[in-house]
Amino acid sequence: MSSLLPAVIIPAFIPSPSQGVWHLGPLPLRAYAICILLGIFAGYWLGRKRWVARGGSAEVLADIIMWAVPFGLVGARIYHVITDAELYFGAGKHPIDALKIWHGGLGIWGAVAFGALGAWIACRRHKVPFLAVADAMAPGIALAQVIGRFGNYFNQELFGKPTDLPWGLEIAPEHRPAGYMDFATFHPTFLYEAIWNLGVIALVILVDRRYKLGHGRAFALYVAGYTLGRAWIENLRIDTVNEFAGLRLNVWVSMVMFVLAVAYFIISLRLRPGQEDISVGPAAGGDKPSDTAADAGEPADTATEAPSSAEEEEVPADADQPSADATAPGGDKDAKVEAGSPTDRPRD
């Protein structure tokens, strides 16, 4: 009986996608763009859950993201065009191709830098602590990268060196770079990075849940975690890029960003331990900041209320018949008033 069952053939590689574009009438639906958009929505969803869990307003965060996303997309393209200018400018090149974002080419460094700039501008407008927003969104940024990387799979780009491992990625001949036409399967670096970023998401969420990371430390942990993996994944890739001292540009950037992120994490932990309170003031949707310190991106310290002078006055025995002096403005200047001195109670 078993001999009559059809054999199940498991390919010894990851097959390349049959197509990356579908047409809805005259409208092309590109898998690369769909993956980017799905990543943005997924990242916002996760960041929103974290923001609201800390007491922030979902509406305020939505306004901030409306600034961050377009800034991030523009920055991602600018970084790619600048660092790979030879693809668009020079003899035989077409500068107009620099605008064709659907062909791929978004640099994560430009996306994060410009996206952070857009978010910072929005935070200033709303008087919301920028670093608290960065901490809330950190795992969401990594999640957006996980989904966005599958756009590279549909474009058959940014793969690694040839390999005969069972998870090698099949690349169609027209997408293979010069010198690799005789190889059919390559390291799926898009998949490596996606899996690594899932680990970064888990790391940030678990550490944040345990230690209540604040003042940008969750974001710094994301940067350190991501760049650590990106450095070795980048060395597997064979796409043509600029190199310095024998290392790819993005390897250098990863190493520098890793050092800066770790240094910031340590220094911030010593100087500003604890976590901002965003459950009050503009971050929570209030009309006014709880303190002018919110303008600088820091939560305001609260102070215990000073006891009212009325509570400290000596009340005469016939208090049910108050004298004119007691009720008139500037009356009973001899009343004993003991002013309470406020004491700072840090939110951290």
Residue frames relative to the residue before (quaternion, step in Angstrom):
aa qw qx qy qz dx dy dz
M 1.0000 0.0000 0.0000 0.0000 0.00 0.00 0.00
S 0.6684 0.5180 -0.3134 0.4321 3.57 0.90 -0.91
S 0.6202 0.5635 -0.3539 0.4154 3.57 1.11 -0.60
L 0.6293 0.5476 -0.3320 0.4403 3.56 1.24 -0.39
L 0.5708 0.5985 -0.3815 0.4128 3.60 1.24 -0.34
P 0.4844 -0.6670 0.4696 0.3161 3.59 -0.91 0.83
A 0.4830 -0.6630 0.4902 0.2946 3.55 -1.03 0.77
V 0.3228 -0.7236 0.5802 0.1886 3.54 -1.08 0.81
I 0.1699 -0.8017 0.5695 0.0632 3.53 -0.55 1.19
I 0.1366 -0.7799 0.6086 0.0522 3.55 -0.69 1.13
P 0.3857 -0.7392 0.4907 0.2532 3.60 -0.55 1.07
A 0.4261 -0.7077 0.5113 0.2370 3.54 -1.12 0.75
F 0.7290 0.2835 -0.2247 0.5812 3.57 1.16 0.64
I 0.5136 -0.5919 0.5062 0.3600 3.55 -1.32 0.17
P 0.3524 -0.7598 0.4949 0.2315 3.62 -0.50 1.06
S 0.4928 -0.6334 0.5033 0.3202 3.55 -1.15 0.59
P 0.5744 -0.6022 0.4120 0.3711 3.61 -1.08 0.59
S 0.5292 -0.6508 0.4444 0.3144 3.55 -1.05 0.75
Q 0.7923 -0.0753 0.0488 0.6034 3.58 1.13 -0.56
G 0.2782 -0.7694 0.5540 0.1541 3.55 -1.23 0.46
V 0.7304 0.3183 -0.2027 0.5693 3.55 1.33 0.01
W 0.0716 -0.7629 0.6419 0.0285 3.53 -1.04 0.88
H 0.2791 -0.7830 0.5366 0.1451 3.58 -0.98 0.77
L 0.1502 -0.7485 0.6433 0.0574 3.49 -0.89 1.08
G 0.7567 -0.1817 0.0728 0.6238 3.53 0.30 1.31
P 0.7966 -0.2242 0.1765 0.5330 3.60 -0.73 -0.99
L 0.6023 0.5867 -0.3426 0.4192 3.59 1.31 -0.18
P 0.2491 -0.7720 0.5625 0.1596 3.63 -0.62 1.04
L 0.1843 -0.7528 0.6239 0.1007 3.55 -0.96 0.93
R 0.1263 -0.8302 0.5425 0.0253 3.55 -0.33 1.27
A 0.5075 -0.6774 0.4492 0.2861 3.55 -0.84 1.06
Y 0.6110 0.5655 -0.3543 0.4259 3.59 1.02 -0.77
A 0.6902 0.4692 -0.2772 0.4760 3.58 0.87 -0.97
I 0.6297 0.5361 -0.3344 0.4520 3.58 1.02 -0.79
C 0.6545 0.5075 -0.3151 0.4635 3.60 0.94 -0.84
I 0.6371 0.5208 -0.3289 0.4634 3.59 0.98 -0.81
L 0.6845 0.4846 -0.2885 0.4619 3.59 0.87 -0.95
L 0.6441 0.5079 -0.3240 0.4714 3.59 0.97 -0.82
G 0.6365 0.5322 -0.3218 0.4561 3.56 1.04 -0.76
I 0.6414 0.5215 -0.3234 0.4605 3.58 0.98 -0.82
F 0.6828 0.4813 -0.2935 0.4648 3.59 0.86 -0.93
A 0.6556 0.5054 -0.3144 0.4646 3.59 0.98 -0.82
G 0.6546 0.5155 -0.3095 0.4582 3.56 0.97 -0.84
Y 0.6469 0.5032 -0.3137 0.4795 3.57 1.02 -0.82
W 0.6251 0.5491 -0.3415 0.4372 3.60 0.98 -0.82
L 0.6919 0.4606 -0.2838 0.4782 3.58 0.87 -0.93
G 0.6567 0.5053 -0.3163 0.4619 3.59 0.92 -0.83
R 0.6326 0.5387 -0.3277 0.4497 3.58 1.01 -0.78
K 0.6362 0.5232 -0.3317 0.4598 3.59 0.96 -0.84
R 0.6788 0.4827 -0.2934 0.4692 3.59 0.92 -0.86
W 0.6450 0.5281 -0.3153 0.4535 3.59 0.98 -0.81
V 0.6856 0.4742 -0.2781 0.4773 3.56 0.87 -0.97
A 0.6221 0.5503 -0.3404 0.4407 3.60 1.05 -0.76
R 0.6858 0.4550 -0.2808 0.4937 3.60 1.14 -0.56
G 0.6328 -0.5591 0.3250 0.4258 3.58 1.27 -0.01
G 0.4914 0.6734 -0.4269 0.3504 3.58 1.25 0.13
S 0.5306 -0.6258 0.4803 0.3102 3.52 -1.31 0.38
A 0.4548 -0.6911 0.4927 0.2697 3.57 -0.84 0.99
E 0.6336 0.5398 -0.3329 0.4430 3.58 1.05 -0.73
V 0.6400 0.5166 -0.3236 0.4678 3.58 0.99 -0.81
L 0.6622 0.4988 -0.3107 0.4650 3.59 0.92 -0.87
A 0.6223 0.5441 -0.3454 0.4444 3.59 0.99 -0.78
D 0.6430 0.5133 -0.3229 0.4677 3.59 0.98 -0.80
I 0.6517 0.5125 -0.3154 0.4617 3.58 1.00 -0.80
I 0.6589 0.5080 -0.3082 0.4614 3.59 0.96 -0.85
M 0.6032 0.5641 -0.3562 0.4371 3.58 1.09 -0.63
W 0.6477 0.4564 -0.3059 0.5278 3.58 1.23 -0.38
A 0.6929 0.5247 -0.2896 0.4008 3.56 0.84 -0.99
V 0.6703 0.5416 -0.3190 0.3945 3.60 0.85 -0.93
P 0.7083 0.4249 -0.3068 0.4729 3.67 0.66 -0.87
F 0.6018 0.5357 -0.3605 0.4701 3.59 1.05 -0.69
G 0.6760 0.5156 -0.2960 0.4354 3.58 0.91 -0.94
L 0.6593 0.5059 -0.3141 0.4590 3.59 0.94 -0.83
V 0.6536 0.4948 -0.3126 0.4798 3.58 0.96 -0.85
G 0.6690 0.5074 -0.3018 0.4515 3.58 0.92 -0.88
A 0.6293 0.5429 -0.3334 0.4450 3.57 1.02 -0.79
R 0.6806 0.4716 -0.2929 0.4780 3.56 0.98 -0.82
I 0.6290 0.5411 -0.3375 0.4445 3.59 0.97 -0.83
Y 0.6514 0.5127 -0.3224 0.4570 3.58 0.91 -0.90
H 0.6630 0.5090 -0.3136 0.4506 3.58 0.90 -0.90
V 0.6851 0.4877 -0.2986 0.4513 3.59 0.83 -0.95
I 0.6565 0.5111 -0.3180 0.4546 3.60 0.97 -0.80
T 0.7455 0.4161 -0.2310 0.4665 3.59 0.83 -0.96
D 0.7552 0.2451 -0.1793 0.5809 3.60 1.25 -0.24
A 0.0870 0.8576 -0.5014 0.0743 3.54 1.02 0.87
E 0.6017 0.5949 -0.3595 0.3934 3.58 1.09 -0.65
L 0.5968 0.5717 -0.3609 0.4322 3.61 1.23 -0.34
Y 0.7899 0.3315 -0.1422 0.4960 3.57 1.15 -0.55
F 0.7806 0.2746 -0.1405 0.5436 3.58 1.14 -0.50
G 0.6077 0.5318 -0.4209 0.4132 3.55 -1.07 0.77
A 0.7524 -0.3902 0.2817 0.4497 3.51 -1.34 -0.02
G 0.8421 0.1716 -0.1521 0.4881 3.54 -0.88 1.00
K 0.6048 0.5519 -0.3600 0.4472 3.59 1.25 0.03
H 0.3107 -0.7408 0.5715 0.1675 3.55 -1.27 0.41
P 0.3482 -0.7802 0.4800 0.1991 3.62 -0.21 1.25
I 0.5823 0.5954 -0.3816 0.4010 3.59 1.10 -0.59
D 0.5653 0.6121 -0.3776 0.4040 3.60 1.22 -0.48
A 0.5423 0.6263 -0.3988 0.3932 3.59 1.21 -0.40
L 0.6722 0.4897 -0.2897 0.4738 3.59 1.22 -0.45
K 0.5976 0.5901 -0.3583 0.4078 3.59 1.23 -0.29
I 0.1192 -0.8529 0.5075 0.0285 3.52 0.44 1.31
W 0.6114 0.5833 -0.3512 0.4032 3.59 1.13 -0.56
H 0.5998 0.5521 -0.3653 0.4495 3.60 1.24 -0.20
G 0.6069 -0.5338 0.3601 0.4659 3.56 1.28 -0.05
G 0.5758 0.6012 -0.4332 0.3453 3.52 -1.29 0.26
L 0.3793 0.6721 -0.5386 0.3380 3.55 0.43 1.28
G 0.2405 -0.7917 0.5483 0.1216 3.58 -0.62 1.13
I 0.4614 -0.7081 0.4611 0.2703 3.58 -0.69 1.09
W 0.6250 0.5497 -0.3559 0.4248 3.59 1.02 -0.73
G 0.6674 0.4823 -0.2994 0.4821 3.57 0.96 -0.81
A 0.6274 0.5461 -0.3357 0.4421 3.57 1.05 -0.77
V 0.6934 0.4653 -0.2803 0.4734 3.58 0.88 -0.93
A 0.6739 0.5081 -0.3077 0.4394 3.60 0.89 -0.91
F 0.7244 0.4109 -0.2511 0.4933 3.59 0.79 -0.97
G 0.6119 0.5399 -0.3537 0.4572 3.59 1.07 -0.65
A 0.6373 0.5133 -0.3171 0.4795 3.56 1.07 -0.78
L 0.6231 0.5355 -0.3395 0.4579 3.59 1.04 -0.73
G 0.6641 0.4954 -0.3042 0.4702 3.57 0.92 -0.88
A 0.6525 0.5032 -0.3107 0.4738 3.58 0.99 -0.83
W 0.6368 0.5324 -0.3338 0.4468 3.60 0.99 -0.80
I 0.6356 0.5211 -0.3292 0.4648 3.58 0.97 -0.83
A 0.6714 0.4908 -0.2957 0.4700 3.58 0.92 -0.92
C 0.6382 0.5257 -0.3311 0.4547 3.59 1.00 -0.77
R 0.6314 0.5199 -0.3328 0.4693 3.57 1.01 -0.73
R 0.6511 0.5195 -0.3135 0.4560 3.56 0.98 -0.80
H 0.7508 0.3788 -0.1995 0.5030 3.56 1.01 -0.84
K 0.3602 -0.7423 0.4792 0.2993 3.59 1.32 -0.16
V 0.3931 0.6965 -0.4728 0.3699 3.53 0.98 1.02
P 0.5102 -0.6480 0.4582 0.3316 3.65 -0.94 0.76
F 0.4168 -0.7495 0.4653 0.2189 3.56 -0.49 1.24
L 0.6732 0.5122 -0.3122 0.4324 3.60 0.88 -0.90
A 0.6025 0.5399 -0.3612 0.4638 3.60 1.12 -0.55
V 0.6284 0.5156 -0.3263 0.4825 3.59 1.07 -0.74
A 0.6469 0.5233 -0.3187 0.4540 3.59 0.94 -0.89
D 0.6533 0.5108 -0.3150 0.4615 3.59 0.97 -0.83
A 0.6670 0.5061 -0.3077 0.4520 3.58 0.92 -0.88
M 0.7419 0.4345 -0.2237 0.4592 3.57 0.96 -0.88
A 0.4449 0.7408 -0.4424 0.2398 3.63 1.16 -0.38
P 0.7117 0.4097 -0.2971 0.4872 3.67 0.68 -0.87
G 0.6067 0.5671 -0.3507 0.4327 3.58 1.12 -0.60
I 0.6104 0.5348 -0.3473 0.4698 3.57 1.08 -0.69
A 0.6568 0.5026 -0.3065 0.4712 3.58 0.96 -0.87
L 0.6401 0.5163 -0.3285 0.4645 3.60 1.02 -0.77
A 0.6198 0.5313 -0.3392 0.4675 3.59 1.02 -0.75
Q 0.6417 0.5187 -0.3172 0.4674 3.58 1.04 -0.75
V 0.6067 0.5640 -0.3550 0.4333 3.59 1.00 -0.80
I 0.7307 0.4187 -0.2409 0.4824 3.57 0.77 -1.04
G 0.6487 0.5414 -0.3233 0.4261 3.57 0.95 -0.82
R 0.6020 0.5884 -0.3551 0.4066 3.59 1.08 -0.68
F 0.6063 0.5591 -0.3702 0.4276 3.61 1.10 -0.49
G 0.5151 0.6079 -0.4263 0.4283 3.57 1.24 -0.17
N 0.6125 0.5368 -0.3406 0.4696 3.59 1.13 -0.63
Y 0.6050 0.5552 -0.3523 0.4490 3.57 1.11 -0.66
F 0.6945 0.4605 -0.2827 0.4751 3.59 0.88 -0.90
N 0.6842 0.4540 -0.2872 0.4933 3.59 1.11 -0.55
Q 0.2924 -0.7745 0.4972 0.2597 3.58 1.33 -0.24
E 0.4836 0.6419 -0.4318 0.4095 3.54 0.73 1.16
L 0.8259 0.2694 -0.1922 0.4564 3.54 -1.36 0.25
F 0.3370 0.7217 -0.5235 0.3026 3.56 0.95 0.90
G 0.5445 -0.6586 0.4336 0.2858 3.54 -1.31 0.24
K 0.7827 -0.3141 0.2473 0.4770 3.52 -1.29 -0.40
P 0.6376 -0.5178 0.3875 0.4186 3.60 -1.21 0.35
T 0.0459 0.7852 -0.6150 0.0564 3.57 -1.11 0.73
D 0.2744 -0.7423 0.5819 0.1871 3.55 -1.23 0.51
L 0.3172 0.7510 -0.5114 0.2716 3.58 1.21 0.48
P 0.6401 -0.5624 0.3539 0.3857 3.62 -1.10 0.59
W 0.7266 0.3903 -0.2487 0.5078 3.59 1.11 -0.51
G 0.2858 0.7584 -0.5298 0.2500 3.58 1.14 0.49
L 0.3839 -0.7379 0.5184 0.1983 3.56 -1.06 0.81
E 0.3654 -0.7221 0.5475 0.2128 3.56 -0.78 1.07
I 0.0781 -0.7839 0.6158 0.0131 3.56 -0.90 0.98
A 0.4616 -0.6861 0.4928 0.2706 3.56 -0.82 1.02
P 0.6417 -0.5732 0.3447 0.3753 3.62 -1.03 0.75
E 0.6744 0.5144 -0.3130 0.4273 3.60 0.95 -0.78
H 0.6944 0.4448 -0.2718 0.4961 3.58 1.26 -0.25
R 0.5361 0.6231 -0.4124 0.3928 3.58 1.24 -0.04
P 0.4486 -0.6962 0.4824 0.2852 3.60 -0.93 0.83
A 0.6719 -0.4875 0.3682 0.4188 3.54 -1.28 0.36
G 0.7643 0.3273 -0.2742 0.4832 3.52 -0.97 0.94
Y 0.7422 0.3582 -0.2155 0.5238 3.58 1.23 -0.18
M 0.3114 0.7892 -0.4872 0.2069 3.58 1.17 0.39
D 0.6781 0.4993 -0.2984 0.4492 3.61 1.10 -0.52
F 0.6425 0.4865 -0.3271 0.4935 3.60 1.27 -0.01
A 0.2816 -0.7919 0.5257 0.1316 3.56 -0.99 0.88
T 0.7990 0.2211 -0.1103 0.5482 3.60 1.02 -0.69
F 0.1156 -0.8040 0.5831 -0.0102 3.52 -1.06 0.92
H 0.6411 -0.5047 0.3978 0.4196 3.56 -1.27 0.30
P 0.3251 -0.7518 0.5362 0.2041 3.65 -0.75 0.97
T 0.1211 -0.8473 0.5129 0.0664 3.57 0.42 1.20
F 0.5567 0.5822 -0.4006 0.4366 3.60 1.16 -0.46
L 0.6771 0.4848 -0.2831 0.4758 3.57 1.01 -0.85
Y 0.6105 0.5456 -0.3500 0.4550 3.58 1.00 -0.74
E 0.6923 0.4736 -0.2844 0.4641 3.55 0.87 -0.95
A 0.6250 0.5380 -0.3420 0.4505 3.59 1.01 -0.74
I 0.6709 0.4841 -0.2959 0.4775 3.58 0.92 -0.91
W 0.6325 0.5279 -0.3343 0.4578 3.59 0.97 -0.84
N 0.6785 0.5004 -0.2968 0.4486 3.58 0.90 -0.88
L 0.5705 0.5551 -0.3877 0.4648 3.59 1.13 -0.48
G 0.6459 0.5049 -0.3120 0.4801 3.56 1.06 -0.74
V 0.6258 0.5293 -0.3346 0.4650 3.59 1.06 -0.73
I 0.6167 0.5427 -0.3376 0.4596 3.59 1.02 -0.81
A 0.6787 0.4860 -0.2905 0.4678 3.56 0.84 -0.99
L 0.6328 0.5436 -0.3299 0.4418 3.60 0.97 -0.86
V 0.6957 0.4771 -0.2866 0.4541 3.59 0.76 -1.03
I 0.6774 0.4987 -0.3034 0.4475 3.58 0.86 -0.92
L 0.6950 0.4771 -0.2886 0.4539 3.59 0.86 -0.93
V 0.6646 0.4817 -0.3125 0.4782 3.61 0.91 -0.84
D 0.6495 0.5145 -0.3173 0.4613 3.58 0.98 -0.80
R 0.6460 0.5155 -0.3196 0.4635 3.57 1.01 -0.78
R 0.6961 0.4736 -0.2729 0.4655 3.58 1.03 -0.74
Y 0.8351 0.2389 -0.0809 0.4889 3.58 0.82 -0.99
K 0.3644 -0.7554 0.4824 0.2529 3.63 1.25 0.03
L 0.0222 -0.8410 0.5398 -0.0289 3.55 0.58 1.19
G 0.0180 0.8095 -0.5855 0.0399 3.56 -0.95 0.88
H 0.7872 0.3554 -0.2416 0.4423 3.55 -1.39 0.00
G 0.7550 -0.4224 0.2075 0.4567 3.58 0.98 0.85
R 0.4839 0.6982 -0.4316 0.3034 3.60 1.21 -0.04
A 0.6072 0.5256 -0.3700 0.4671 3.64 1.05 -0.54
F 0.6442 0.5048 -0.3170 0.4792 3.57 1.02 -0.77
A 0.6422 0.5162 -0.3216 0.4665 3.59 0.98 -0.82
L 0.6338 0.5224 -0.3299 0.4654 3.60 1.03 -0.75
Y 0.6240 0.5240 -0.3320 0.4752 3.59 1.05 -0.75
V 0.6650 0.5041 -0.3094 0.4559 3.59 0.86 -0.94
A 0.6672 0.4980 -0.3043 0.4628 3.58 0.90 -0.91
G 0.6749 0.4997 -0.2961 0.4550 3.57 0.91 -0.90
Y 0.6797 0.4932 -0.2987 0.4533 3.56 0.89 -0.91
T 0.7006 0.4801 -0.2876 0.4427 3.59 0.79 -0.97
L 0.5788 0.5787 -0.3796 0.4313 3.58 1.11 -0.57
G 0.7119 0.4255 -0.2557 0.4968 3.57 0.95 -0.85
R 0.6344 0.5587 -0.3413 0.4110 3.56 0.98 -0.81
A 0.6000 0.5903 -0.3659 0.3971 3.59 1.02 -0.72
W 0.7464 0.3807 -0.2500 0.4852 3.61 0.80 -0.91
I 0.6051 0.5386 -0.3635 0.4600 3.62 1.10 -0.57
E 0.6237 0.5553 -0.3329 0.4379 3.58 1.01 -0.84
N 0.6599 0.5228 -0.3130 0.4397 3.59 1.01 -0.76
L 0.6151 0.5457 -0.3497 0.4489 3.59 1.23 -0.27
R 0.6179 0.5963 -0.3408 0.3828 3.57 1.14 -0.59
I 0.2583 -0.7831 0.5538 0.1157 3.54 -1.18 0.68
D 0.4174 0.6852 -0.4969 0.3307 3.61 1.20 0.19
T 0.5488 -0.6470 0.4295 0.3094 3.55 -1.08 0.75
V 0.1238 0.7732 -0.6106 0.1185 3.56 -0.79 1.10
N 0.6109 -0.5300 0.4287 0.4027 3.53 -1.30 0.14
E 0.1369 -0.7894 0.5959 0.0548 3.56 -1.07 0.78
F 0.1046 -0.7615 0.6364 0.0636 3.53 -1.26 0.57
A 0.8437 -0.0221 -0.0373 0.5351 3.55 -0.80 1.08
G 0.7284 -0.4668 0.2349 0.4431 3.54 1.00 0.86
L 0.6783 0.4367 -0.2981 0.5102 3.60 1.26 0.06
R 0.5483 -0.6102 0.4642 0.3340 3.54 -1.12 0.70
L 0.6401 -0.5607 0.3670 0.3756 3.56 -1.11 0.72
N 0.7005 0.4808 -0.2823 0.4454 3.57 0.86 -0.91
V 0.5639 0.5537 -0.3961 0.4676 3.59 1.20 -0.33
W 0.6462 0.5070 -0.3162 0.4748 3.58 0.96 -0.86
V 0.6562 0.5088 -0.3144 0.4601 3.57 0.89 -0.92
S 0.6414 0.5318 -0.3226 0.4491 3.58 0.97 -0.85
M 0.6726 0.4985 -0.3039 0.4548 3.58 0.89 -0.90
V 0.6594 0.5006 -0.3107 0.4670 3.59 0.93 -0.88
M 0.6816 0.4887 -0.2931 0.4590 3.59 0.88 -0.92
F 0.6109 0.5461 -0.3524 0.4522 3.59 1.06 -0.68
V 0.6699 0.4928 -0.3019 0.4662 3.59 0.88 -0.94
L 0.6682 0.5007 -0.3027 0.4595 3.58 0.90 -0.90
A 0.6575 0.5163 -0.3151 0.4493 3.60 0.95 -0.83
V 0.6662 0.4884 -0.3054 0.4736 3.59 0.91 -0.88
A 0.6463 0.5159 -0.3226 0.4605 3.59 0.96 -0.86
Y 0.6541 0.5067 -0.3180 0.4628 3.58 0.92 -0.86
F 0.6285 0.5495 -0.3360 0.4361 3.58 0.94 -0.90
I 0.6975 0.4756 -0.2763 0.4593 3.59 0.83 -1.00
I 0.6822 0.4861 -0.2936 0.4606 3.58 0.85 -0.97
S 0.6595 0.5095 -0.3095 0.4579 3.59 0.93 -0.87
L 0.6346 0.5388 -0.3325 0.4433 3.56 1.00 -0.79
R 0.6864 0.4737 -0.2838 0.4731 3.58 1.02 -0.75
L 0.7410 0.4350 -0.2347 0.4546 3.57 0.91 -0.91
R 0.8179 0.0874 -0.0079 0.5686 3.58 0.96 -0.83
P 0.0403 -0.8175 0.5746 0.0033 3.59 0.33 1.17
G 0.6876 0.4831 -0.3459 0.4174 3.55 -1.25 0.33
Q 0.4292 -0.6878 0.5372 0.2327 3.51 -1.36 -0.17
E 0.5364 -0.6339 0.4506 0.3278 3.57 -1.01 0.79
D 0.3421 -0.6963 0.5886 0.2274 3.55 -1.23 0.55
I 0.0430 -0.8198 0.5710 -0.0071 3.59 -0.44 1.20
S 0.4567 0.7022 -0.4363 0.3285 3.59 1.26 0.26
V 0.7293 0.2990 -0.2200 0.5748 3.60 1.28 -0.01
G 0.7499 0.4040 -0.2809 0.4422 3.55 -1.25 0.36
P 0.8210 -0.2802 0.1713 0.4670 3.59 -1.25 -0.28
A 0.6181 0.5637 -0.3592 0.4137 3.62 0.98 -0.73
A 0.7095 0.4218 -0.2413 0.5103 3.56 1.14 -0.65
G 0.6414 -0.5434 0.3209 0.4363 3.56 1.27 0.13
G 0.4081 0.7165 -0.4718 0.3121 3.58 1.26 0.22
D 0.5860 -0.6076 0.4126 0.3424 3.57 -1.19 0.52
K 0.8016 0.1745 -0.0643 0.5682 3.55 1.06 -0.78
P 0.5360 -0.6035 0.4663 0.3621 3.59 -1.11 0.55
S 0.5520 -0.6283 0.4384 0.3291 3.54 -1.12 0.65
D 0.7876 -0.0076 0.0219 0.6157 3.57 1.22 -0.40
T 0.6048 -0.5592 0.4128 0.3887 3.55 -1.17 0.42
A 0.5233 0.6327 -0.4211 0.3854 3.60 1.18 -0.30
A 0.5506 0.6144 -0.4080 0.3910 3.59 1.17 -0.43
D 0.5751 0.5927 -0.3801 0.4165 3.58 1.15 -0.56
A 0.7095 0.4407 -0.2521 0.4887 3.57 1.07 -0.69
G 0.5880 -0.6103 0.3638 0.3865 3.56 1.27 0.15
E 0.6423 0.4955 -0.3365 0.4781 3.58 1.20 0.32
P 0.5208 -0.6304 0.4658 0.3382 3.58 -1.07 0.62
A 0.4589 -0.6870 0.4885 0.2808 3.53 -1.10 0.66
D 0.4439 -0.6547 0.5374 0.2926 3.54 -1.09 0.74
T 0.3240 -0.7364 0.5588 0.2013 3.56 -1.02 0.76
A 0.2060 -0.7743 0.5871 0.1157 3.54 -1.18 0.52
T 0.5051 -0.6290 0.4903 0.3299 3.52 -1.09 0.67
E 0.5257 -0.6628 0.4320 0.3125 3.53 -0.94 0.88
A 0.4567 -0.6630 0.5205 0.2845 3.51 -1.08 0.79
P 0.5131 -0.6475 0.4492 0.3400 3.57 -0.86 0.81
S 0.5350 -0.6447 0.4518 0.3066 3.53 -1.02 0.87
S 0.5383 -0.6331 0.4495 0.3276 3.53 -1.09 0.78
A 0.5979 0.5765 -0.3669 0.4190 3.56 1.14 -0.61
E 0.6555 0.5164 -0.3213 0.4478 3.54 1.08 -0.72
E 0.7090 0.4697 -0.2577 0.4587 3.61 1.15 -0.55
E 0.5256 0.6468 -0.4212 0.3578 3.60 1.23 -0.24
E 0.4725 -0.6384 0.5225 0.3101 3.51 -1.14 0.62
V 0.2406 -0.7854 0.5608 0.1033 3.53 -0.71 1.13
P 0.3862 -0.7310 0.5099 0.2376 3.62 -0.69 1.05
A 0.6795 -0.5108 0.3470 0.3962 3.49 -1.26 0.45
D 0.7454 0.3429 -0.2201 0.5277 3.60 0.97 -0.79
A 0.0852 0.8529 -0.5091 0.0781 3.55 0.88 0.99
D 0.6015 0.5796 -0.3763 0.4008 3.61 1.17 -0.46
Q 0.7057 0.3145 -0.2461 0.5853 3.59 1.30 -0.04
P 0.1190 -0.8368 0.5286 0.0782 3.64 0.33 1.19
S 0.4673 -0.6827 0.4930 0.2691 3.53 -1.06 0.82
A 0.6388 -0.5306 0.3923 0.3956 3.53 -1.26 0.40
D 0.6151 0.5658 -0.3482 0.4246 3.56 1.09 -0.74
A 0.6764 0.5133 -0.2978 0.4363 3.55 1.05 -0.83
T 0.7381 0.4200 -0.2325 0.4741 3.56 1.08 -0.66
A 0.6249 0.5488 -0.3554 0.4266 3.57 1.11 -0.48
P 0.5930 -0.5660 0.4179 0.3916 3.58 -1.16 0.57
G 0.8186 0.1929 -0.1760 0.5115 3.51 -0.95 0.96
G 0.4049 0.7364 -0.4602 0.2865 3.59 1.24 0.30
D 0.8711 0.1097 -0.1027 0.4675 3.52 -1.40 0.27
K 0.0039 -0.8338 0.5507 -0.0379 3.53 0.44 1.21
D 0.6227 0.5548 -0.3436 0.4318 3.58 1.28 -0.27
A 0.4245 0.7037 -0.4828 0.3024 3.60 1.25 -0.04
K 0.4473 -0.6972 0.4987 0.2552 3.51 -1.00 0.88
V 0.0078 -0.7939 0.6069 -0.0375 3.54 -0.64 1.13
E 0.1101 -0.7894 0.6027 0.0388 3.54 -0.77 1.03
A 0.2352 -0.8088 0.5241 0.1258 3.55 -0.18 1.25
G 0.3358 -0.7272 0.5623 0.2056 3.55 -0.94 0.92
S 0.3198 -0.7458 0.5498 0.1981 3.56 -0.90 0.83
P 0.4093 -0.7274 0.4816 0.2673 3.59 -0.65 1.03
T 0.1899 -0.7660 0.6038 0.1121 3.50 -1.14 0.67
D 0.4651 -0.6908 0.4767 0.2814 3.55 -0.87 0.92
R 0.0679 -0.7600 0.6444 0.0500 3.52 -1.08 0.81
P 0.2913 -0.8029 0.4871 0.1825 3.58 -0.13 1.20
R 0.5226 -0.6430 0.4712 0.3025 3.54 -1.10 0.80
D 0.6062 0.5897 -0.3600 0.3939 3.52 1.13 -0.61
